[in-house]
């Protein structure tokens, strides 16, 4: 008959399996989120950058 070998878990294997388990749990948690919507896109006539009074003050104080 074949001898049964008792498998001993090493410290490195233990932490590797714990890391994989935590990663899998994160994926499952992220997949279960419901109701997450993307931010609305700006209208085509709006520019992404606006030079407001605040920005003008920063430019003036920085001497740009």
PQR file with spaces between the fields and no chain letter, atoms N, CA, C, O and H, PARSE charges and radii, in Angstrom:
ATOM       1  N    UNK     1       0.827   -1.178    0.000 -0.4000 1.5000
ATOM       2  CA   UNK     1       0.000    0.000    0.000 -0.0000 2.0000
ATOM       3  C    UNK     1       0.872    1.243    0.000  0.5500 1.7000
ATOM       4  O    UNK     1       2.015    1.241    0.458 -0.5500 1.4000
ATOM       5  N    UNK     2       0.290    2.288   -0.527 -0.4000 1.5000
ATOM       6  CA   UNK     2       1.034    3.548   -0.626 -0.0000 2.0000
ATOM       7  C    UNK     2       1.078    4.222    0.732  0.5500 1.7000
ATOM       8  O    UNK     2       0.115    4.186    1.499 -0.5500 1.4000
ATOM       9  H    UNK     2      -0.638    2.290   -0.899  0.4000 1.0000
ATOM      10  N    UNK     3       2.202    4.827    1.008 -0.4000 1.5000
ATOM      11  CA   UNK     3       2.341    5.554    2.267 -0.0000 2.0000
ATOM      12  C    UNK     3       1.648    6.905    2.161  0.5500 1.7000
ATOM      13  O    UNK     3       1.739    7.584    1.138 -0.5500 1.4000
ATOM      14  H    UNK     3       2.984    4.856    0.386  0.4000 1.0000
ATOM      15  N    UNK     4       0.977    7.274    3.199 -0.4000 1.5000
ATOM      16  CA   UNK     4       0.327    8.578    3.212 -0.0000 2.0000
ATOM      17  C    UNK     4       1.310    9.601    3.781  0.5500 1.7000
ATOM      18  O    UNK     4       1.872    9.420    4.861 -0.5500 1.4000
ATOM      19  H    UNK     4       0.903    6.722    4.030  0.4000 1.0000
ATOM      20  N    UNK     5       1.496   10.665    3.032 -0.4000 1.5000
ATOM      21  CA   UNK     5       2.423   11.704    3.454 -0.0000 2.0000
ATOM      22  C    UNK     5       1.598   12.863    3.985  0.5500 1.7000
ATOM      23  O    UNK     5       0.721   13.387    3.299 -0.5500 1.4000
ATOM      24  H    UNK     5       1.039   10.812    2.154  0.4000 1.0000
ATOM      25  N    UNK     6       1.893   13.254    5.212 -0.4000 1.5000
ATOM      26  CA   UNK     6       1.180   14.379    5.805 -0.0000 2.0000
ATOM      27  C    UNK     6       1.776   15.657    5.231  0.5500 1.7000
ATOM      28  O    UNK     6       2.977   15.909    5.336 -0.5500 1.4000
ATOM      29  H    UNK     6       2.606   12.829    5.770  0.4000 1.0000
ATOM      30  N    UNK     7       0.907   16.456    4.623 -0.4000 1.5000
ATOM      31  CA   UNK     7       1.367   17.670    3.965 -0.0000 2.0000
ATOM      32  C    UNK     7       1.452   18.797    4.998  0.5500 1.7000
ATOM      33  O    UNK     7       0.483   19.088    5.699 -0.5500 1.4000
ATOM      34  H    UNK     7      -0.068   16.252    4.538  0.4000 1.0000
ATOM      35  N    UNK     8       2.616   19.419    5.076 -0.4000 1.5000
ATOM      36  CA   UNK     8       2.826   20.490    6.045 -0.0000 2.0000
ATOM      37  C    UNK     8       2.839   21.816    5.295  0.5500 1.7000
ATOM      38  O    UNK     8       3.577   21.986    4.325 -0.5500 1.4000
ATOM      39  H    UNK     8       3.403   19.183    4.506  0.4000 1.0000
ATOM      40  N    UNK     9       2.018   22.747    5.751 -0.4000 1.5000
ATOM      41  CA   UNK     9       1.928   24.048    5.119 -0.0000 2.0000
ATOM      42  C    UNK     9       3.066   24.921    5.621  0.5500 1.7000
ATOM      43  O    UNK     9       3.280   25.061    6.825 -0.5500 1.4000
ATOM      44  H    UNK     9       1.418   22.609    6.539  0.4000 1.0000
ATOM      45  N    UNK    10       3.781   25.496    4.686 -0.4000 1.5000
ATOM      46  CA   UNK    10       4.862   26.394    5.073 -0.0000 2.0000
ATOM      47  C    UNK    10       4.314   27.793    5.297  0.5500 1.7000
ATOM      48  O    UNK    10       3.209   28.124    4.868 -0.5500 1.4000
ATOM      49  H    UNK    10       3.607   25.382    3.707  0.4000 1.0000
ATOM      50  N    UNK    11       5.087   28.580    5.958 -0.4000 1.5000
ATOM      51  CA   UNK    11       4.666   29.950    6.249 -0.0000 2.0000
ATOM      52  C    UNK    11       4.439   30.736    4.954  0.5500 1.7000
ATOM      53  O    UNK    11       3.469   31.485    4.837 -0.5500 1.4000
ATOM      54  H    UNK    11       5.985   28.311    6.306  0.4000 1.0000
ATOM      55  N    UNK    12       5.330   30.562    3.996 -0.4000 1.5000
ATOM      56  CA   UNK    12       5.213   31.269    2.722 -0.0000 2.0000
ATOM      57  C    UNK    12       3.955   30.861    1.972  0.5500 1.7000
ATOM      58  O    UNK    12       3.267   31.718    1.417 -0.5500 1.4000
ATOM      59  H    UNK    12       6.118   29.954    4.091  0.4000 1.0000
ATOM      60  N    UNK    13       3.645   29.591    1.945 -0.4000 1.5000
ATOM      61  CA   UNK    13       2.440   29.112    1.258 -0.0000 2.0000
ATOM      62  C    UNK    13       1.183   29.622    1.953  0.5500 1.7000
ATOM      63  O    UNK    13       0.193   29.953    1.302 -0.5500 1.4000
ATOM      64  H    UNK    13       4.204   28.895    2.396  0.4000 1.0000
ATOM      65  N    UNK    14       1.235   29.683    3.296 -0.4000 1.5000
ATOM      66  CA   UNK    14       0.083   30.182    4.041 -0.0000 2.0000
ATOM      67  C    UNK    14      -0.214   31.630    3.673  0.5500 1.7000
ATOM      68  O    UNK    14      -1.359   31.967    3.372 -0.5500 1.4000
ATOM      69  H    UNK    14       2.040   29.414    3.825  0.4000 1.0000
ATOM      70  N    UNK    15       0.803   32.494    3.691 -0.4000 1.5000
ATOM      71  CA   UNK    15       0.580   33.906    3.379 -0.0000 2.0000
ATOM      72  C    UNK    15       0.201   34.104    1.913  0.5500 1.7000
ATOM      73  O    UNK    15      -0.568   35.014    1.602 -0.5500 1.4000
ATOM      74  H    UNK    15       1.733   32.220    3.935  0.4000 1.0000
ATOM      75  N    UNK    16       0.711   33.289    1.020 -0.4000 1.5000
ATOM      76  CA   UNK    16       0.343   33.379   -0.390 -0.0000 2.0000
ATOM      77  C    UNK    16      -1.136   33.058   -0.560  0.5500 1.7000
ATOM      78  O    UNK    16      -1.841   33.745   -1.299 -0.5500 1.4000
ATOM      79  H    UNK    16       1.335   32.550    1.273  0.4000 1.0000
ATOM      80  N    UNK    17      -1.608   32.018    0.121 -0.4000 1.5000
ATOM      81  CA   UNK    17      -3.018   31.657   -0.009 -0.0000 2.0000
ATOM      82  C    UNK    17      -3.913   32.715    0.641  0.5500 1.7000
ATOM      83  O    UNK    17      -5.017   32.964    0.156 -0.5500 1.4000
ATOM      84  H    UNK    17      -1.036   31.460    0.721  0.4000 1.0000
ATOM      85  N    UNK    18      -3.461   33.334    1.718 -0.4000 1.5000
ATOM      86  CA   UNK    18      -4.242   34.395    2.350 -0.0000 2.0000
ATOM      87  C    UNK    18      -4.330   35.612    1.416  0.5500 1.7000
ATOM      88  O    UNK    18      -5.381   36.248    1.330 -0.5500 1.4000
ATOM      89  H    UNK    18      -2.565   33.132    2.112  0.4000 1.0000
ATOM      90  N    UNK    19      -3.258   35.930    0.732 -0.4000 1.5000
ATOM      91  CA   UNK    19      -3.270   37.044   -0.214 -0.0000 2.0000
ATOM      92  C    UNK    19      -4.199   36.781   -1.389  0.5500 1.7000
ATOM      93  O    UNK    19      -4.929   37.673   -1.821 -0.5500 1.4000
ATOM      94  H    UNK    19      -2.405   35.413    0.802  0.4000 1.0000
ATOM      95  N    UNK    20      -4.172   35.578   -1.898 -0.4000 1.5000
ATOM      96  CA   UNK    20      -5.067   35.240   -3.005 -0.0000 2.0000
ATOM      97  C    UNK    20      -6.516   35.263   -2.555  0.5500 1.7000
ATOM      98  O    UNK    20      -7.396   35.680   -3.308 -0.5500 1.4000
ATOM      99  H    UNK    20      -3.578   34.853   -1.547  0.4000 1.0000
ATOM     100  N    UNK    21      -6.768   34.821   -1.338 -0.4000 1.5000
ATOM     101  CA   UNK    21      -8.142   34.829   -0.817 -0.0000 2.0000
ATOM     102  C    UNK    21      -8.660   36.242   -0.640  0.5500 1.7000
ATOM     103  O    UNK    21      -9.822   36.522   -0.934 -0.5500 1.4000
ATOM     104  H    UNK    21      -6.053   34.482   -0.726  0.4000 1.0000
ATOM     105  N    UNK    22      -7.795   37.144   -0.156 -0.4000 1.5000
ATOM     106  CA   UNK    22      -8.207   38.534    0.026 -0.0000 2.0000
ATOM     107  C    UNK    22      -8.467   39.198   -1.323  0.5500 1.7000
ATOM     108  O    UNK    22      -9.408   39.979   -1.465 -0.5500 1.4000
ATOM     109  H    UNK    22      -6.851   36.917    0.082  0.4000 1.0000
ATOM     110  N    UNK    23      -7.639   38.886   -2.301 -0.4000 1.5000
ATOM     111  CA   UNK    23      -7.850   39.440   -3.643 -0.0000 2.0000
ATOM     112  C    UNK    23      -9.149   38.954   -4.253  0.5500 1.7000
ATOM     113  O    UNK    23      -9.877   39.726   -4.876 -0.5500 1.4000
ATOM     114  H    UNK    23      -6.875   38.251   -2.185  0.4000 1.0000
ATOM     115  N    UNK    24      -9.438   37.681   -4.076 -0.4000 1.5000
ATOM     116  CA   UNK    24     -10.684   37.129   -4.606 -0.0000 2.0000
ATOM     117  C    UNK    24     -11.891   37.739   -3.906  0.5500 1.7000
ATOM     118  O    UNK    24     -12.914   37.993   -4.541 -0.5500 1.4000
ATOM     119  H    UNK    24      -8.846   37.054   -3.570  0.4000 1.0000
ATOM     120  N    UNK    25     -11.781   37.973   -2.606 -0.4000 1.5000
ATOM     121  CA   UNK    25     -12.882   38.594   -1.872 -0.0000 2.0000
ATOM     122  C    UNK    25     -13.119   40.023   -2.366  0.5500 1.7000
ATOM     123  O    UNK    25     -14.263   40.468   -2.454 -0.5500 1.4000
ATOM     124  H    UNK    25     -10.950   37.767   -2.089  0.4000 1.0000
ATOM     125  N    UNK    26     -12.047   40.733   -2.684 -0.4000 1.5000
ATOM     126  CA   UNK    26     -12.184   42.089   -3.217 -0.0000 2.0000
ATOM     127  C    UNK    26     -12.872   42.101   -4.567  0.5500 1.7000
ATOM     128  O    UNK    26     -13.692   42.976   -4.845 -0.5500 1.4000
ATOM     129  H    UNK    26     -11.118   40.371   -2.612  0.4000 1.0000
ATOM     130  N    UNK    27     -12.543   41.141   -5.396 -0.4000 1.5000
ATOM     131  CA   UNK    27     -13.177   41.063   -6.716 -0.0000 2.0000
ATOM     132  C    UNK    27     -14.661   40.773   -6.570  0.5500 1.7000
ATOM     133  O    UNK    27     -15.483   41.367   -7.266 -0.5500 1.4000
ATOM     134  H    UNK    27     -11.877   40.430   -5.170  0.4000 1.0000
ATOM     135  N    UNK    28     -15.002   39.875   -5.681 -0.4000 1.5000
ATOM     136  CA   UNK    28     -16.408   39.537   -5.464 -0.0000 2.0000
ATOM     137  C    UNK    28     -17.172   40.746   -4.920  0.5500 1.7000
ATOM     138  O    UNK    28     -18.292   41.023   -5.351 -0.5500 1.4000
ATOM     139  H    UNK    28     -14.333   39.392   -5.115  0.4000 1.0000
ATOM     140  N    UNK    29     -16.565   41.458   -3.978 -0.4000 1.5000
ATOM     141  CA   UNK    29     -17.219   42.636   -3.408 -0.0000 2.0000
ATOM     142  C    UNK    29     -17.407   43.720   -4.464  0.5500 1.7000
ATOM     143  O    UNK    29     -18.443   44.385   -4.489 -0.5500 1.4000
ATOM     144  H    UNK    29     -15.656   41.233   -3.629  0.4000 1.0000
ATOM     145  N    UNK    30     -16.426   43.904   -5.329 -0.4000 1.5000
ATOM     146  CA   UNK    30     -16.539   44.917   -6.378 -0.0000 2.0000
ATOM     147  C    UNK    30     -17.586   44.519   -7.415  0.5500 1.7000
ATOM     148  O    UNK    30     -18.272   45.377   -7.970 -0.5500 1.4000
ATOM     149  H    UNK    30     -15.585   43.364   -5.310  0.4000 1.0000
ATOM     150  N    UNK    31     -17.706   43.236   -7.673 -0.4000 1.5000
ATOM     151  CA   UNK    31     -18.673   42.773   -8.666 -0.0000 2.0000
ATOM     152  C    UNK    31     -20.106   42.904   -8.166  0.5500 1.7000
ATOM     153  O    UNK    31     -21.039   43.007   -8.963 -0.5500 1.4000
ATOM     154  H    UNK    31     -17.149   42.538   -7.223  0.4000 1.0000
ATOM     155  N    UNK    32     -20.281   42.900   -6.852 -0.4000 1.5000
ATOM     156  CA   UNK    32     -21.629   42.955   -6.297 -0.0000 2.0000
ATOM     157  C    UNK    32     -22.140   44.374   -6.103  0.5500 1.7000
ATOM     158  O    UNK    32     -23.298   44.555   -5.729 -0.5500 1.4000
ATOM     159  H    UNK    32     -19.523   42.817   -6.205  0.4000 1.0000
ATOM     160  N    UNK    33     -21.321   45.377   -6.341 -0.4000 1.5000
ATOM     161  CA   UNK    33     -21.802   46.739   -6.163 -0.0000 2.0000
ATOM     162  C    UNK    33     -22.836   47.054   -7.227  0.5500 1.7000
ATOM     163  O    UNK    33     -22.647   46.766   -8.409 -0.5500 1.4000
ATOM     164  H    UNK    33     -20.380   45.229   -6.645  0.4000 1.0000
ATOM     165  N    UNK    34     -23.921   47.645   -6.788 -0.4000 1.5000
ATOM     166  CA   UNK    34     -25.032   47.940   -7.679 -0.0000 2.0000
ATOM     167  C    UNK    34     -25.336   49.425   -7.576  0.5500 1.7000
ATOM     168  O    UNK    34     -25.224   50.011   -6.499 -0.5500 1.4000
ATOM     169  H    UNK    34     -24.075   47.879   -5.828  0.4000 1.0000
ATOM     170  N    UNK    35     -25.710   50.021   -8.664 -0.4000 1.5000
ATOM     171  CA   UNK    35     -26.111   51.415   -8.647 -0.0000 2.0000
ATOM     172  C    UNK    35     -24.964   52.385   -8.865  0.5500 1.7000
ATOM     173  O    UNK    35     -25.143   53.589   -8.684 -0.5500 1.4000
ATOM     174  H    UNK    35     -25.801   49.546   -9.539  0.4000 1.0000
ATOM     175  N    UNK    36     -23.818   51.908   -9.240 -0.4000 1.5000
ATOM     176  CA   UNK    36     -22.697   52.795   -9.490 -0.0000 2.0000
ATOM     177  C    UNK    36     -22.835   53.341  -10.900  0.5500 1.7000
ATOM     178  O    UNK    36     -22.927   52.586  -11.868 -0.5500 1.4000
ATOM     179  H    UNK    36     -23.672   50.930   -9.387  0.4000 1.0000
ATOM     180  N    UNK    37     -22.850   54.664  -11.001 -0.4000 1.5000
ATOM     181  CA   UNK    37     -23.002   55.290  -12.303 -0.0000 2.0000
ATOM     182  C    UNK    37     -21.780   56.140  -12.603  0.5500 1.7000
ATOM     183  O    UNK    37     -21.125   56.652  -11.695 -0.5500 1.4000
ATOM     184  H    UNK    37     -22.776   55.277  -10.215  0.4000 1.0000
ATOM     185  N    UNK    38     -21.486   56.281  -13.870 -0.4000 1.5000
ATOM     186  CA   UNK    38     -20.368   57.108  -14.285 -0.0000 2.0000
ATOM     187  C    UNK    38     -20.756   58.576  -14.168  0.5500 1.7000
ATOM     188  O    UNK    38     -21.933   58.927  -14.236 -0.5500 1.4000
ATOM     189  H    UNK    38     -22.019   55.865  -14.607  0.4000 1.0000
ATOM     190  N    UNK    39     -19.763   59.414  -13.994 -0.4000 1.5000
ATOM     191  CA   UNK    39     -20.005   60.847  -13.917 -0.0000 2.0000
ATOM     192  C    UNK    39     -20.504   61.335  -15.274  0.5500 1.7000
ATOM     193  O    UNK    39     -20.050   60.843  -16.307 -0.5500 1.4000
ATOM     194  H    UNK    39     -18.807   59.128  -13.939  0.4000 1.0000
ATOM     195  N    UNK    40     -21.417   62.278  -15.289 -0.4000 1.5000
ATOM     196  CA   UNK    40     -21.917   62.771  -16.579 -0.0000 2.0000
ATOM     197  C    UNK    40     -20.818   63.492  -17.348  0.5500 1.7000
ATOM     198  O    UNK    40     -19.976   64.182  -16.773 -0.5500 1.4000
ATOM     199  H    UNK    40     -21.786   62.678  -14.450  0.4000 1.0000
ATOM     200  N    UNK    41     -20.852   63.313  -18.646 -0.4000 1.5000
ATOM     201  CA   UNK    41     -19.871   63.971  -19.503 -0.0000 2.0000
ATOM     202  C    UNK    41     -20.235   65.438  -19.672  0.5500 1.7000
ATOM     203  O    UNK    41     -21.417   65.775  -19.740 -0.5500 1.4000
ATOM     204  H    UNK    41     -21.536   62.752  -19.112  0.4000 1.0000
ATOM     205  N    UNK    42     -19.234   66.318  -19.742 -0.4000 1.5000
ATOM     206  CA   UNK    42     -19.550   67.733  -19.958 -0.0000 2.0000
ATOM     207  C    UNK    42     -20.125   67.944  -21.356  0.5500 1.7000
ATOM     208  O    UNK    42     -19.842   67.184  -22.282 -0.5500 1.4000
ATOM     209  H    UNK    42     -18.274   66.044  -19.687  0.4000 1.0000
ATOM     210  N    UNK    43     -20.918   68.967  -21.485 -0.4000 1.5000
ATOM     211  CA   UNK    43     -21.502   69.278  -22.792 -0.0000 2.0000
ATOM     212  C    UNK    43     -20.385   69.655  -23.761  0.5500 1.7000
ATOM     213  O    UNK    43     -19.309   70.090  -23.351 -0.5500 1.4000
ATOM     214  H    UNK    43     -21.149   69.584  -20.732  0.4000 1.0000
ATOM     215  N    UNK    44     -20.656   69.485  -25.033 -0.4000 1.5000
ATOM     216  CA   UNK    44     -19.614   69.732  -26.032 -0.0000 2.0000
ATOM     217  C    UNK    44     -19.208   71.204  -26.087  0.5500 1.7000
ATOM     218  O    UNK    44     -18.079   71.513  -26.466 -0.5500 1.4000
ATOM     219  H    UNK    44     -21.530   69.132  -25.367  0.4000 1.0000
ATOM     220  N    UNK    45     -20.108   72.115  -25.717 -0.4000 1.5000
ATOM     221  CA   UNK    45     -19.761   73.522  -25.807 -0.0000 2.0000
ATOM     222  C    UNK    45     -18.998   74.006  -24.570  0.5500 1.7000
ATOM     223  O    UNK    45     -18.482   75.124  -24.569 -0.5500 1.4000
ATOM     224  H    UNK    45     -21.026   71.863  -25.409  0.4000 1.0000
ATOM     225  N    UNK    46     -18.920   73.180  -23.517 -0.4000 1.5000
ATOM     226  CA   UNK    46     -18.173   73.557  -22.325 -0.0000 2.0000
ATOM     227  C    UNK    46     -16.720   73.137  -22.470  0.5500 1.7000
ATOM     228  O    UNK    46     -16.422   72.023  -22.900 -0.5500 1.4000
ATOM     229  H    UNK    46     -19.340   72.273  -23.518  0.4000 1.0000
ATOM     230  N    UNK    47     -15.833   74.029  -22.110 -0.4000 1.5000
ATOM     231  CA   UNK    47     -14.416   73.697  -22.112 -0.0000 2.0000
ATOM     232  C    UNK    47     -14.068   73.051  -20.777  0.5500 1.7000
ATOM     233  O    UNK    47     -14.724   73.320  -19.771 -0.5500 1.4000
ATOM     234  H    UNK    47     -16.075   74.934  -21.760  0.4000 1.0000
ATOM     235  N    UNK    48     -13.058   72.213  -20.759 -0.4000 1.5000
ATOM     236  CA   UNK    48     -12.645   71.563  -19.532 -0.0000 2.0000
ATOM     237  C    UNK    48     -11.953   72.533  -18.591  0.5500 1.7000
ATOM     238  O    UNK    48     -11.982   72.337  -17.376 -0.5500 1.4000
ATOM     239  H    UNK    48     -12.526   71.994  -21.576  0.4000 1.0000
ATOM     240  N    UNK    49     -11.339   73.565  -19.123 -0.4000 1.5000
ATOM     241  CA   UNK    49     -10.603   74.534  -18.321 -0.0000 2.0000
ATOM     242  C    UNK    49     -11.327   75.863  -18.361  0.5500 1.7000
ATOM     243  O    UNK    49     -11.675   76.361  -19.431 -0.5500 1.4000
ATOM     244  H    UNK    49     -11.316   73.725  -20.110  0.4000 1.0000
ATOM     245  N    UNK    50     -11.552   76.433  -17.190 -0.4000 1.5000
ATOM     246  CA   UNK    50     -12.169   77.749  -17.119 -0.0000 2.0000
ATOM     247  C    UNK    50     -11.294   78.653  -16.271  0.5500 1.7000
ATOM     248  O    UNK    50     -10.906   78.292  -15.160 -0.5500 1.4000
ATOM     249  H    UNK    50     -11.269   76.028  -16.320  0.4000 1.0000
ATOM     250  N    UNK    51     -10.993   79.802  -16.787 -0.4000 1.5000
ATOM     251  CA   UNK    51     -10.164   80.745  -16.057 -0.0000 2.0000
ATOM     252  C    UNK    51     -11.077   81.621  -15.199  0.5500 1.7000
ATOM     253  O    UNK    51     -11.573   82.656  -15.644 -0.5500 1.4000
ATOM     254  H    UNK    51     -11.309   80.095  -17.690  0.4000 1.0000
ATOM     255  N    UNK    52     -11.284   81.181  -13.966 -0.4000 1.5000
ATOM     256  CA   UNK    52     -12.152   81.894  -13.037 -0.0000 2.0000
ATOM     257  C    UNK    52     -11.342   82.954  -12.289  0.5500 1.7000
ATOM     258  O    UNK    52     -10.126   83.056  -12.456 -0.5500 1.4000
ATOM     259  H    UNK    52     -10.882   80.340  -13.604  0.4000 1.0000
ATOM     260  N    UNK    53     -12.023   83.728  -11.476 -0.4000 1.5000
ATOM     261  CA   UNK    53     -11.342   84.754  -10.685 -0.0000 2.0000
ATOM     262  C    UNK    53     -10.312   84.130   -9.754  0.5500 1.7000
ATOM     263  O    UNK    53      -9.235   84.688   -9.544 -0.5500 1.4000
ATOM     264  H    UNK    53     -13.010   83.646  -11.341  0.4000 1.0000
ATOM     265  N    UNK    54     -10.645   82.981   -9.203 -0.4000 1.5000
ATOM     266  CA   UNK    54      -9.711   82.294   -8.316 -0.0000 2.0000
ATOM     267  C    UNK    54      -8.424   81.937   -9.052  0.5500 1.7000
ATOM     268  O    UNK    54      -7.328   82.147   -8.533 -0.5500 1.4000
ATOM     269  H    UNK    54     -11.520   82.528   -9.374  0.4000 1.0000
ATOM     270  N    UNK    55      -8.559   81.400  -10.256 -0.4000 1.5000
ATOM     271  CA   UNK    55      -7.400   81.016  -11.057 -0.0000 2.0000
ATOM     272  C    UNK    55      -6.597   82.257  -11.442  0.5500 1.7000
ATOM     273  O    UNK    55      -5.367   82.230  -11.415 -0.5500 1.4000
ATOM     274  H    UNK    55      -9.449   81.230  -10.678  0.4000 1.0000
ATOM     275  N    UNK    56      -7.276   83.336  -11.798 -0.4000 1.5000
ATOM     276  CA   UNK    56      -6.580   84.575  -12.145 -0.0000 2.0000
ATOM     277  C    UNK    56      -5.780   85.109  -10.958  0.5500 1.7000
ATOM     278  O    UNK    56      -4.677   85.627  -11.130 -0.5500 1.4000
ATOM     279  H    UNK    56      -8.276   83.358  -11.821  0.4000 1.0000
ATOM     280  N    UNK    57      -6.341   84.980   -9.753 -0.4000 1.5000
ATOM     281  CA   UNK    57      -5.625   85.424   -8.554 -0.0000 2.0000
ATOM     282  C    UNK    57      -4.371   84.590   -8.331  0.5500 1.7000
ATOM     283  O    UNK    57      -3.321   85.129   -7.981 -0.5500 1.4000
ATOM     284  H    UNK    57      -7.237   84.559   -9.613  0.4000 1.0000
ATOM     285  N    UNK    58      -4.470   83.292   -8.529 -0.4000 1.5000
ATOM     286  CA   UNK    58      -3.310   82.429   -8.366 -0.0000 2.0000
ATOM     287  C    UNK    58      -2.247   82.785   -9.390  0.5500 1.7000
ATOM     288  O    UNK    58      -1.066   82.854   -9.050 -0.5500 1.4000
ATOM     289  H    UNK    58      -5.322   82.854   -8.813  0.4000 1.0000
ATOM     290  N    UNK    59      -2.640   83.013  -10.634 -0.4000 1.5000
ATOM     291  CA   UNK    59      -1.686   83.388  -11.665 -0.0000 2.0000
ATOM     292  C    UNK    59      -1.021   84.723  -11.334  0.5500 1.7000
ATOM     293  O    UNK    59       0.186   84.889  -11.516 -0.5500 1.4000
ATOM     294  H    UNK    59      -3.599   82.958  -10.910  0.4000 1.0000
ATOM     295  N    UNK    60      -1.813   85.660  -10.853 -0.4000 1.5000
ATOM     296  CA   UNK    60      -1.264   86.982  -10.518 -0.0000 2.0000
ATOM     297  C    UNK    60      -0.267   86.865   -9.377  0.5500 1.7000
ATOM     298  O    UNK    60       0.798   87.481   -9.427 -0.5500 1.4000
ATOM     299  H    UNK    60      -2.793   85.525  -10.705  0.4000 1.0000
ATOM     300  N    UNK    61      -0.592   86.080   -8.341 -0.4000 1.5000
ATOM     301  CA   UNK    61       0.313   85.949   -7.200 -0.0000 2.0000
ATOM     302  C    UNK    61       1.559   85.126   -7.546  0.5500 1.7000
ATOM     303  O    UNK    61       2.621   85.346   -6.965 -0.5500 1.4000
ATOM     304  H    UNK    61      -1.457   85.580   -8.300  0.4000 1.0000
ATOM     305  N    UNK    62       1.441   84.192   -8.474 -0.4000 1.5000
ATOM     306  CA   UNK    62       2.586   83.398   -8.890 -0.0000 2.0000
ATOM     307  C    UNK    62       3.376   84.082   -9.986  0.5500 1.7000
ATOM     308  O    UNK    62       4.448   83.614  -10.370 -0.5500 1.4000
ATOM     309  H    UNK    62       0.578   84.013   -8.946  0.4000 1.0000
ATOM     310  N    UNK    63       2.860   85.170  -10.482 -0.4000 1.5000
ATOM     311  CA   UNK    63       3.497   85.972  -11.558 -0.0000 2.0000
ATOM     312  C    UNK    63       3.712   85.167  -12.827  0.5500 1.7000
ATOM     313  O    UNK    63       4.808   85.139  -13.386 -0.5500 1.4000
ATOM     314  H    UNK    63       1.989   85.550  -10.170  0.4000 1.0000
ATOM     315  N    UNK    64       2.651   84.514  -13.270 -0.4000 1.5000
ATOM     316  CA   UNK    64       2.699   83.806  -14.548 -0.0000 2.0000
ATOM     317  C    UNK    64       2.304   84.745  -15.645  0.5500 1.7000
ATOM     318  O    UNK    64       2.276   84.355  -16.812 -0.5500 1.4000
ATOM     319  H    UNK    64       1.760   84.536  -12.815  0.4000 1.0000
